[in-house]
Structures are given as structure tokens and as C-alpha cells.
Amino acid sequence: MGYRGWFVVGIGLALVGVLVAGVGLLTGSFSPRGYVAESFARDTSRDIGADAVAYTSSEVPSAVADQITGVWEPADRYVDGSGVYLRYDDDAVVILPLAAVGSLILVERMATAYPRYHGTVGNYWGWGRGTSVRGGGPGAGK
């Protein structure tokens, strides 16, 4: 293939990249926040002030969490009897059981989510991507 052929292939690949990026921007699915917004039913009556945006699903919390984490891997995941708590770089996605409905999904910035859920997640949620603060002990940090 000559110079002209490689040029045409390069232009074609660039156009495909622009198309994929444009679709992602239009659908808002380039973040966990955008994915939740496009995948679940919005429920403004369950918002927590201006901080936490609420969505609902007919699925149980573990199934909702599996769906979200199948697309967006969290930096940390904490699960207990009260729900599933997913920490991302900028956002938290908290999935709580809703009687007779399925799940309540709350999306919130980490700046307000961590203080709100600290009593539940304690020191489990770390602050770096893929890290957790889980205590030390002999040999910690080596």
C-alpha cells in the first residue's frame, strides 16, 4: 500500500474515533454518573437536597451494582446489609434496597458522600484510585 492508501486509512480511523467520541458525549456515558443517568429511571422525589441525585431500578442492589461495575470498575466497593457503596475518583454510587420497588441508586460527589456515609464505610474507602485505607500492622507499607 502506498502513501496515499495509508493516508486514506488514517483519515478513516480518525473519523471513526471522532464518531465514537461524539456518541459518547451525546449519551453522557463517559462516567459512572452518566451511565447511571442513562441506564436507570430518575426519581427526583428521592434526591437528597442538591447533593445526591436519585434513580430507581426494579432489580436488587447486588444486581444493580453488578450492572454498573460491569461497565465502570470502582476504585472501592463496600457491601453490607444496608446496601452497596461504590467509590469512584470523583463520585460515589450508593445502591440501597427499596421495599417492593427494587433499589434506590444515589449518585453524589465524593466531597459530600464520604461524610454522609462515613459511619457505614468507615475507613474502607481509600482516596487514591484502587487504594483503600484498611489499617496497617507489622510490615505495612513495605
N, C-alpha and C positions, 0 to 999 in steps of 0.2 A: 504494500500500500504506500502510495506516495504522500508527499507533504499535504497535498490538497485533501486526500482521504482522511488523514489523521486530523486535519483541521475540522472537517465536517463531523467526525466522530466526537471531537472535543466540544464543538458547539452543541451537538445533540445531548451529550451528557450534562452540559451546563444548563440547558433548557429543562431537562428532567429534574435536576436539582432545584431550580427555581420553582417549578411546578409543585414539587413535594413540599418545599418550604412555604409556598403560598397557601396550599391546602391546610397545612398545619396552623398557620397564623389565623386563617379564617375560622377554623374549627376550635382554636384555642386549646388544643390538646398537647401543647409543648410543656406542660407542667402537671403535677398531680391535681392542682386546683382546677385547671382547665379540663382534665379528664373527668373528674367528678362532676363538674358542671354539665358536661355533655352526655354523661352516662346515667345520671340519676335524676329523679324528679325534685324540683326545687320546692321548698316548703318555708316560705317567709315567716309563717306564724311561729316557727320553732327556732328562728335566729336568736342568738344571744347578743342583744344590743347590736352595735355596729361591728363587733369583733368576729363573731363566729357565724358563718353562712351555713344554713341548714338545707339538707337534702334527705330524701327518704328512699327506701328500697323495700320490696316485699321479701327479700332474702334475709337470712340470719346474718349477724355481724361477721362470723368467720367466713361465710361465702362472699360477702361484700369485700372484706379485706383481701381475700384471695384474688378476686377480680382486679382490684386496684393494684395490688402488689405484683400481679402478673404482668402489668404494663409499666408500673413505676415502682422500682425497688426502693423501700425506705432505708434511711440510714439506721433507724432503730425501730423495733416493733415490740410492744409490750401488750400482753394479753392477760386478763384476769376475769373474774366473774362479772365485773361491771361492763366490760367491752374490750375493744381492740383499739390500741393507741399507736398510730403510725407517725414517726417523726421524719420529716424531710429537711433539706437545708433551710428553707425559708418558711415552710408551712407545717402544720400538724393536721392530720386527718383522724378524727376520733369517731369510732363507729360503736354506737350504743344500741342495745336491744329496745325495740318498741313493741309493747304488748299488742297483739292482734294485727300489727302492721308489718313488722319485719325489723327494719333498722333505721335509726336516725344517724345521719352522717354529717358531722360538723367539720368545716374547713376553716382554719384560723391561722393567722400568723404566729410564728413561734414566740414572738415577744409577748403575746397575751396568753397563748396556750400553755406555755410552760408554767407560769404562776398559777393558772387555773387548775391544771391537772397535776401539779407537783405532789399533792397528797397521795395521788394514785401511782404515778410513775416514779416518784422519789428521785433517786439519783440514777435510775436506769437509763434515762435518755441522756446520751452524751452530747457534746456540742460540735464535734467535727464529723465530717462525712464518714460514716461507717465506724465511728468510735462510740464507746459508752463509758460512763463513769460507773464502775461496778466495785469499787474498793480495791485495796492493794493487798498487801501481805508480803511474806518473805519472797524476795526475788521479783517483786512487781516493778515493771519498767525496765527490766533487763532484757 
